[in-house]
Amino acid sequence: MKIIQSQISRGEISEKYLTYFETMSKAVVDIKKEIMAVDADLHSDLEAALLETGSFQDDLWGINLYPSKSKEDFIEFTSLINIRPHQNNSSMEINDPGIREKIKSIVEKLVHYGS
């Protein structure tokens, strides 16, 4: 598990952060602090790590990163921790297009996709 606060490469995700799954790394993004935690068996473990560093629950959203896929398919916006009726998100998929765009922007800032 690693908290990413500065830019890494997509290759680094492939090399270091595919510990639990062969082609995917689970991640949780803090949309206020613009950081993310990667590489755990469960999104809830990553969420707990960010909460311990001072993040707030409502700012944390679970995603999956697929470093071998195209840039358009690199991020999947699905996680059990995203089920939040109090934030108008009643499914595992992040429904709010604004939150999805914010996450995409943060991931693009933190992960250099390359060519």
Phi and psi in radians as a Rosetta constraint file:
Dihedral C 1 N 2 CA 2 C 2 CIRCULARHARMONIC -2.519 0.35
Dihedral N 2 CA 2 C 2 N 3 CIRCULARHARMONIC 2.386 0.35
Dihedral C 2 N 3 CA 3 C 3 CIRCULARHARMONIC -1.652 0.35
Dihedral N 3 CA 3 C 3 N 4 CIRCULARHARMONIC 2.129 0.35
Dihedral C 3 N 4 CA 4 C 4 CIRCULARHARMONIC -1.717 0.35
Dihedral N 4 CA 4 C 4 N 5 CIRCULARHARMONIC 2.079 0.35
Dihedral C 4 N 5 CA 5 C 5 CIRCULARHARMONIC -2.079 0.35
Dihedral N 5 CA 5 C 5 N 6 CIRCULARHARMONIC -0.250 0.35
Dihedral C 5 N 6 CA 6 C 6 CIRCULARHARMONIC -2.373 0.35
Dihedral N 6 CA 6 C 6 N 7 CIRCULARHARMONIC 2.888 0.35
Dihedral C 6 N 7 CA 7 C 7 CIRCULARHARMONIC -1.098 0.35
Dihedral N 7 CA 7 C 7 N 8 CIRCULARHARMONIC 2.376 0.35
Dihedral C 7 N 8 CA 8 C 8 CIRCULARHARMONIC -2.180 0.35
Dihedral N 8 CA 8 C 8 N 9 CIRCULARHARMONIC 3.000 0.35
Dihedral C 8 N 9 CA 9 C 9 CIRCULARHARMONIC -1.708 0.35
Dihedral N 9 CA 9 C 9 N 10 CIRCULARHARMONIC 2.778 0.35
Dihedral C 9 N 10 CA 10 C 10 CIRCULARHARMONIC -1.044 0.35
Dihedral N 10 CA 10 C 10 N 11 CIRCULARHARMONIC -0.656 0.35
Dihedral C 10 N 11 CA 11 C 11 CIRCULARHARMONIC -1.060 0.35
Dihedral N 11 CA 11 C 11 N 12 CIRCULARHARMONIC -0.645 0.35
Dihedral C 11 N 12 CA 12 C 12 CIRCULARHARMONIC -1.130 0.35
Dihedral N 12 CA 12 C 12 N 13 CIRCULARHARMONIC -0.639 0.35
Dihedral C 12 N 13 CA 13 C 13 CIRCULARHARMONIC -1.078 0.35
Dihedral N 13 CA 13 C 13 N 14 CIRCULARHARMONIC -0.800 0.35
Dihedral C 13 N 14 CA 14 C 14 CIRCULARHARMONIC -1.069 0.35
Dihedral N 14 CA 14 C 14 N 15 CIRCULARHARMONIC -0.714 0.35
Dihedral C 14 N 15 CA 15 C 15 CIRCULARHARMONIC -1.360 0.35
Dihedral N 15 CA 15 C 15 N 16 CIRCULARHARMONIC -0.662 0.35
Dihedral C 15 N 16 CA 16 C 16 CIRCULARHARMONIC -1.954 0.35
Dihedral N 16 CA 16 C 16 N 17 CIRCULARHARMONIC -0.453 0.35
Dihedral C 16 N 17 CA 17 C 17 CIRCULARHARMONIC -2.118 0.35
Dihedral N 17 CA 17 C 17 N 18 CIRCULARHARMONIC 0.580 0.35
Dihedral C 17 N 18 CA 18 C 18 CIRCULARHARMONIC -1.994 0.35
Dihedral N 18 CA 18 C 18 N 19 CIRCULARHARMONIC 0.702 0.35
Dihedral C 18 N 19 CA 19 C 19 CIRCULARHARMONIC -1.124 0.35
Dihedral N 19 CA 19 C 19 N 20 CIRCULARHARMONIC -0.715 0.35
Dihedral C 19 N 20 CA 20 C 20 CIRCULARHARMONIC -1.711 0.35
Dihedral N 20 CA 20 C 20 N 21 CIRCULARHARMONIC -0.462 0.35
Dihedral C 20 N 21 CA 21 C 21 CIRCULARHARMONIC -2.341 0.35
Dihedral N 21 CA 21 C 21 N 22 CIRCULARHARMONIC 2.456 0.35
Dihedral C 21 N 22 CA 22 C 22 CIRCULARHARMONIC -1.131 0.35
Dihedral N 22 CA 22 C 22 N 23 CIRCULARHARMONIC -0.657 0.35
Dihedral C 22 N 23 CA 23 C 23 CIRCULARHARMONIC -2.124 0.35
Dihedral N 23 CA 23 C 23 N 24 CIRCULARHARMONIC 0.031 0.35
Dihedral C 23 N 24 CA 24 C 24 CIRCULARHARMONIC -2.489 0.35
Dihedral N 24 CA 24 C 24 N 25 CIRCULARHARMONIC 2.535 0.35
Dihedral C 24 N 25 CA 25 C 25 CIRCULARHARMONIC -2.099 0.35
Dihedral N 25 CA 25 C 25 N 26 CIRCULARHARMONIC 2.212 0.35
Dihedral C 25 N 26 CA 26 C 26 CIRCULARHARMONIC -1.265 0.35
Dihedral N 26 CA 26 C 26 N 27 CIRCULARHARMONIC 2.555 0.35
Dihedral C 26 N 27 CA 27 C 27 CIRCULARHARMONIC -2.545 0.35
Dihedral N 27 CA 27 C 27 N 28 CIRCULARHARMONIC 2.684 0.35
Dihedral C 27 N 28 CA 28 C 28 CIRCULARHARMONIC -2.247 0.35
Dihedral N 28 CA 28 C 28 N 29 CIRCULARHARMONIC 2.230 0.35
Dihedral C 28 N 29 CA 29 C 29 CIRCULARHARMONIC -1.853 0.35
Dihedral N 29 CA 29 C 29 N 30 CIRCULARHARMONIC 2.315 0.35
Dihedral C 29 N 30 CA 30 C 30 CIRCULARHARMONIC -1.635 0.35
Dihedral N 30 CA 30 C 30 N 31 CIRCULARHARMONIC 1.892 0.35
Dihedral C 30 N 31 CA 31 C 31 CIRCULARHARMONIC -1.323 0.35
Dihedral N 31 CA 31 C 31 N 32 CIRCULARHARMONIC -0.205 0.35
Dihedral C 31 N 32 CA 32 C 32 CIRCULARHARMONIC -1.592 0.35
Dihedral N 32 CA 32 C 32 N 33 CIRCULARHARMONIC -0.848 0.35
Dihedral C 32 N 33 CA 33 C 33 CIRCULARHARMONIC -1.381 0.35
Dihedral N 33 CA 33 C 33 N 34 CIRCULARHARMONIC -0.256 0.35
Dihedral C 33 N 34 CA 34 C 34 CIRCULARHARMONIC 1.004 0.35
Dihedral N 34 CA 34 C 34 N 35 CIRCULARHARMONIC 0.839 0.35
Dihedral C 34 N 35 CA 35 C 35 CIRCULARHARMONIC -2.274 0.35
Dihedral N 35 CA 35 C 35 N 36 CIRCULARHARMONIC 2.959 0.35
Dihedral C 35 N 36 CA 36 C 36 CIRCULARHARMONIC -2.594 0.35
Dihedral N 36 CA 36 C 36 N 37 CIRCULARHARMONIC 2.655 0.35
Dihedral C 36 N 37 CA 37 C 37 CIRCULARHARMONIC -1.855 0.35
Dihedral N 37 CA 37 C 37 N 38 CIRCULARHARMONIC 2.431 0.35
Dihedral C 37 N 38 CA 38 C 38 CIRCULARHARMONIC -2.286 0.35
Dihedral N 38 CA 38 C 38 N 39 CIRCULARHARMONIC 2.775 0.35
Dihedral C 38 N 39 CA 39 C 39 CIRCULARHARMONIC 1.272 0.35
Dihedral N 39 CA 39 C 39 N 40 CIRCULARHARMONIC 1.353 0.35
Dihedral C 39 N 40 CA 40 C 40 CIRCULARHARMONIC -2.585 0.35
Dihedral N 40 CA 40 C 40 N 41 CIRCULARHARMONIC 2.868 0.35
Dihedral C 40 N 41 CA 41 C 41 CIRCULARHARMONIC -1.197 0.35
Dihedral N 41 CA 41 C 41 N 42 CIRCULARHARMONIC -0.603 0.35
Dihedral C 41 N 42 CA 42 C 42 CIRCULARHARMONIC -2.244 0.35
Dihedral N 42 CA 42 C 42 N 43 CIRCULARHARMONIC 2.492 0.35
Dihedral C 42 N 43 CA 43 C 43 CIRCULARHARMONIC -1.026 0.35
Dihedral N 43 CA 43 C 43 N 44 CIRCULARHARMONIC -0.600 0.35
Dihedral C 43 N 44 CA 44 C 44 CIRCULARHARMONIC -1.116 0.35
Dihedral N 44 CA 44 C 44 N 45 CIRCULARHARMONIC -0.508 0.35
Dihedral C 44 N 45 CA 45 C 45 CIRCULARHARMONIC -1.184 0.35
Dihedral N 45 CA 45 C 45 N 46 CIRCULARHARMONIC -0.720 0.35
Dihedral C 45 N 46 CA 46 C 46 CIRCULARHARMONIC -1.174 0.35
Dihedral N 46 CA 46 C 46 N 47 CIRCULARHARMONIC -0.709 0.35
Dihedral C 46 N 47 CA 47 C 47 CIRCULARHARMONIC -1.032 0.35
Dihedral N 47 CA 47 C 47 N 48 CIRCULARHARMONIC -0.789 0.35
Dihedral C 47 N 48 CA 48 C 48 CIRCULARHARMONIC -1.083 0.35
Dihedral N 48 CA 48 C 48 N 49 CIRCULARHARMONIC -0.712 0.35
Dihedral C 48 N 49 CA 49 C 49 CIRCULARHARMONIC -1.082 0.35
Dihedral N 49 CA 49 C 49 N 50 CIRCULARHARMONIC -0.734 0.35
Dihedral C 49 N 50 CA 50 C 50 CIRCULARHARMONIC -1.224 0.35
Dihedral N 50 CA 50 C 50 N 51 CIRCULARHARMONIC -0.648 0.35
Dihedral C 50 N 51 CA 51 C 51 CIRCULARHARMONIC -1.086 0.35
Dihedral N 51 CA 51 C 51 N 52 CIRCULARHARMONIC -0.640 0.35
Dihedral C 51 N 52 CA 52 C 52 CIRCULARHARMONIC -1.162 0.35
Dihedral N 52 CA 52 C 52 N 53 CIRCULARHARMONIC -0.402 0.35
Dihedral C 52 N 53 CA 53 C 53 CIRCULARHARMONIC -1.651 0.35
Dihedral N 53 CA 53 C 53 N 54 CIRCULARHARMONIC 0.114 0.35
Dihedral C 53 N 54 CA 54 C 54 CIRCULARHARMONIC 1.841 0.35
Dihedral N 54 CA 54 C 54 N 55 CIRCULARHARMONIC 0.069 0.35
Dihedral C 54 N 55 CA 55 C 55 CIRCULARHARMONIC -1.235 0.35
Dihedral N 55 CA 55 C 55 N 56 CIRCULARHARMONIC 2.788 0.35
Dihedral C 55 N 56 CA 56 C 56 CIRCULARHARMONIC -1.880 0.35
Dihedral N 56 CA 56 C 56 N 57 CIRCULARHARMONIC 2.441 0.35
Dihedral C 56 N 57 CA 57 C 57 CIRCULARHARMONIC -0.838 0.35
Dihedral N 57 CA 57 C 57 N 58 CIRCULARHARMONIC -0.829 0.35
Dihedral C 57 N 58 CA 58 C 58 CIRCULARHARMONIC -1.154 0.35
Dihedral N 58 CA 58 C 58 N 59 CIRCULARHARMONIC -0.240 0.35
Dihedral C 58 N 59 CA 59 C 59 CIRCULARHARMONIC -1.648 0.35
Dihedral N 59 CA 59 C 59 N 60 CIRCULARHARMONIC -0.081 0.35
Dihedral C 59 N 60 CA 60 C 60 CIRCULARHARMONIC -1.797 0.35
Dihedral N 60 CA 60 C 60 N 61 CIRCULARHARMONIC 2.277 0.35
Dihedral C 60 N 61 CA 61 C 61 CIRCULARHARMONIC -2.361 0.35
Dihedral N 61 CA 61 C 61 N 62 CIRCULARHARMONIC 2.382 0.35
Dihedral C 61 N 62 CA 62 C 62 CIRCULARHARMONIC -1.585 0.35
Dihedral N 62 CA 62 C 62 N 63 CIRCULARHARMONIC 2.408 0.35
Dihedral C 62 N 63 CA 63 C 63 CIRCULARHARMONIC -2.438 0.35
Dihedral N 63 CA 63 C 63 N 64 CIRCULARHARMONIC 3.025 0.35
Dihedral C 63 N 64 CA 64 C 64 CIRCULARHARMONIC -2.209 0.35
Dihedral N 64 CA 64 C 64 N 65 CIRCULARHARMONIC 2.453 0.35
Dihedral C 64 N 65 CA 65 C 65 CIRCULARHARMONIC -1.967 0.35
Dihedral N 65 CA 65 C 65 N 66 CIRCULARHARMONIC 2.310 0.35
Dihedral C 65 N 66 CA 66 C 66 CIRCULARHARMONIC -2.068 0.35
Dihedral N 66 CA 66 C 66 N 67 CIRCULARHARMONIC 1.549 0.35
Dihedral C 66 N 67 CA 67 C 67 CIRCULARHARMONIC -1.131 0.35
Dihedral N 67 CA 67 C 67 N 68 CIRCULARHARMONIC -0.323 0.35
Dihedral C 67 N 68 CA 68 C 68 CIRCULARHARMONIC -1.609 0.35
Dihedral N 68 CA 68 C 68 N 69 CIRCULARHARMONIC -0.081 0.35
Dihedral C 68 N 69 CA 69 C 69 CIRCULARHARMONIC -1.568 0.35
Dihedral N 69 CA 69 C 69 N 70 CIRCULARHARMONIC 2.957 0.35
Dihedral C 69 N 70 CA 70 C 70 CIRCULARHARMONIC -1.095 0.35
Dihedral N 70 CA 70 C 70 N 71 CIRCULARHARMONIC 2.818 0.35
Dihedral C 70 N 71 CA 71 C 71 CIRCULARHARMONIC -1.014 0.35
Dihedral N 71 CA 71 C 71 N 72 CIRCULARHARMONIC -0.628 0.35
Dihedral C 71 N 72 CA 72 C 72 CIRCULARHARMONIC -1.177 0.35
Dihedral N 72 CA 72 C 72 N 73 CIRCULARHARMONIC -0.473 0.35
Dihedral C 72 N 73 CA 73 C 73 CIRCULARHARMONIC -1.881 0.35
Dihedral N 73 CA 73 C 73 N 74 CIRCULARHARMONIC 0.172 0.35
Dihedral C 73 N 74 CA 74 C 74 CIRCULARHARMONIC -1.102 0.35
Dihedral N 74 CA 74 C 74 N 75 CIRCULARHARMONIC -0.662 0.35
Dihedral C 74 N 75 CA 75 C 75 CIRCULARHARMONIC -1.915 0.35
Dihedral N 75 CA 75 C 75 N 76 CIRCULARHARMONIC 2.307 0.35
Dihedral C 75 N 76 CA 76 C 76 CIRCULARHARMONIC -2.026 0.35
Dihedral N 76 CA 76 C 76 N 77 CIRCULARHARMONIC 2.236 0.35
Dihedral C 76 N 77 CA 77 C 77 CIRCULARHARMONIC -1.648 0.35
Dihedral N 77 CA 77 C 77 N 78 CIRCULARHARMONIC 0.884 0.35
Dihedral C 77 N 78 CA 78 C 78 CIRCULARHARMONIC -2.249 0.35
Dihedral N 78 CA 78 C 78 N 79 CIRCULARHARMONIC 2.293 0.35
Dihedral C 78 N 79 CA 79 C 79 CIRCULARHARMONIC -2.947 0.35
Dihedral N 79 CA 79 C 79 N 80 CIRCULARHARMONIC 2.600 0.35
Dihedral C 79 N 80 CA 80 C 80 CIRCULARHARMONIC -1.064 0.35
Dihedral N 80 CA 80 C 80 N 81 CIRCULARHARMONIC -0.561 0.35
Dihedral C 80 N 81 CA 81 C 81 CIRCULARHARMONIC -1.207 0.35
Dihedral N 81 CA 81 C 81 N 82 CIRCULARHARMONIC -0.190 0.35
Dihedral C 81 N 82 CA 82 C 82 CIRCULARHARMONIC -1.432 0.35
Dihedral N 82 CA 82 C 82 N 83 CIRCULARHARMONIC -0.132 0.35
Dihedral C 82 N 83 CA 83 C 83 CIRCULARHARMONIC -1.311 0.35
Dihedral N 83 CA 83 C 83 N 84 CIRCULARHARMONIC 1.816 0.35
Dihedral C 83 N 84 CA 84 C 84 CIRCULARHARMONIC -2.500 0.35
Dihedral N 84 CA 84 C 84 N 85 CIRCULARHARMONIC 1.463 0.35
Dihedral C 84 N 85 CA 85 C 85 CIRCULARHARMONIC -0.987 0.35
Dihedral N 85 CA 85 C 85 N 86 CIRCULARHARMONIC -0.587 0.35
Dihedral C 85 N 86 CA 86 C 86 CIRCULARHARMONIC -1.180 0.35
Dihedral N 86 CA 86 C 86 N 87 CIRCULARHARMONIC -0.262 0.35
Dihedral C 86 N 87 CA 87 C 87 CIRCULARHARMONIC -1.972 0.35
Dihedral N 87 CA 87 C 87 N 88 CIRCULARHARMONIC 0.397 0.35
Dihedral C 87 N 88 CA 88 C 88 CIRCULARHARMONIC 1.014 0.35
Dihedral N 88 CA 88 C 88 N 89 CIRCULARHARMONIC 0.613 0.35
Dihedral C 88 N 89 CA 89 C 89 CIRCULARHARMONIC -2.250 0.35
Dihedral N 89 CA 89 C 89 N 90 CIRCULARHARMONIC 1.701 0.35
Dihedral C 89 N 90 CA 90 C 90 CIRCULARHARMONIC -1.731 0.35
Dihedral N 90 CA 90 C 90 N 91 CIRCULARHARMONIC 0.189 0.35
Dihedral C 90 N 91 CA 91 C 91 CIRCULARHARMONIC -2.274 0.35
Dihedral N 91 CA 91 C 91 N 92 CIRCULARHARMONIC 3.015 0.35
Dihedral C 91 N 92 CA 92 C 92 CIRCULARHARMONIC -1.212 0.35
Dihedral N 92 CA 92 C 92 N 93 CIRCULARHARMONIC -0.468 0.35
Dihedral C 92 N 93 CA 93 C 93 CIRCULARHARMONIC -1.399 0.35
Dihedral N 93 CA 93 C 93 N 94 CIRCULARHARMONIC 2.421 0.35
Dihedral C 93 N 94 CA 94 C 94 CIRCULARHARMONIC -1.299 0.35
Dihedral N 94 CA 94 C 94 N 95 CIRCULARHARMONIC 2.035 0.35
Dihedral C 94 N 95 CA 95 C 95 CIRCULARHARMONIC -1.499 0.35
Dihedral N 95 CA 95 C 95 N 96 CIRCULARHARMONIC -0.571 0.35
Dihedral C 95 N 96 CA 96 C 96 CIRCULARHARMONIC -1.288 0.35
Dihedral N 96 CA 96 C 96 N 97 CIRCULARHARMONIC 2.030 0.35
Dihedral C 96 N 97 CA 97 C 97 CIRCULARHARMONIC -1.066 0.35
Dihedral N 97 CA 97 C 97 N 98 CIRCULARHARMONIC -0.541 0.35
Dihedral C 97 N 98 CA 98 C 98 CIRCULARHARMONIC -1.158 0.35
Dihedral N 98 CA 98 C 98 N 99 CIRCULARHARMONIC -0.736 0.35
Dihedral C 98 N 99 CA 99 C 99 CIRCULARHARMONIC -1.167 0.35
Dihedral N 99 CA 99 C 99 N 100 CIRCULARHARMONIC -0.727 0.35
Dihedral C 99 N 100 CA 100 C 100 CIRCULARHARMONIC -1.042 0.35
Dihedral N 100 CA 100 C 100 N 101 CIRCULARHARMONIC -0.767 0.35
Dihedral C 100 N 101 CA 101 C 101 CIRCULARHARMONIC -1.158 0.35
Dihedral N 101 CA 101 C 101 N 102 CIRCULARHARMONIC -0.688 0.35
Dihedral C 101 N 102 CA 102 C 102 CIRCULARHARMONIC -1.071 0.35
Dihedral N 102 CA 102 C 102 N 103 CIRCULARHARMONIC -0.802 0.35
Dihedral C 102 N 103 CA 103 C 103 CIRCULARHARMONIC -1.079 0.35
Dihedral N 103 CA 103 C 103 N 104 CIRCULARHARMONIC -0.802 0.35
Dihedral C 103 N 104 CA 104 C 104 CIRCULARHARMONIC -1.013 0.35
Dihedral N 104 CA 104 C 104 N 105 CIRCULARHARMONIC -0.753 0.35
Dihedral C 104 N 105 CA 105 C 105 CIRCULARHARMONIC -1.097 0.35
Dihedral N 105 CA 105 C 105 N 106 CIRCULARHARMONIC -0.750 0.35
Dihedral C 105 N 106 CA 106 C 106 CIRCULARHARMONIC -1.138 0.35
Dihedral N 106 CA 106 C 106 N 107 CIRCULARHARMONIC -0.798 0.35
Dihedral C 106 N 107 CA 107 C 107 CIRCULARHARMONIC -1.092 0.35
Dihedral N 107 CA 107 C 107 N 108 CIRCULARHARMONIC -0.713 0.35
Dihedral C 107 N 108 CA 108 C 108 CIRCULARHARMONIC -1.123 0.35
Dihedral N 108 CA 108 C 108 N 109 CIRCULARHARMONIC -0.550 0.35
Dihedral C 108 N 109 CA 109 C 109 CIRCULARHARMONIC -1.278 0.35
Dihedral N 109 CA 109 C 109 N 110 CIRCULARHARMONIC -0.657 0.35
Dihedral C 109 N 110 CA 110 C 110 CIRCULARHARMONIC -1.539 0.35
Dihedral N 110 CA 110 C 110 N 111 CIRCULARHARMONIC -0.431 0.35
Dihedral C 110 N 111 CA 111 C 111 CIRCULARHARMONIC -2.141 0.35
Dihedral N 111 CA 111 C 111 N 112 CIRCULARHARMONIC 2.003 0.35
Dihedral C 111 N 112 CA 112 C 112 CIRCULARHARMONIC -1.369 0.35
Dihedral N 112 CA 112 C 112 N 113 CIRCULARHARMONIC 1.927 0.35
Dihedral C 112 N 113 CA 113 C 113 CIRCULARHARMONIC -1.235 0.35
Dihedral N 113 CA 113 C 113 N 114 CIRCULARHARMONIC -0.669 0.35
Dihedral C 113 N 114 CA 114 C 114 CIRCULARHARMONIC 1.343 0.35
Dihedral N 114 CA 114 C 114 N 115 CIRCULARHARMONIC -2.845 0.35
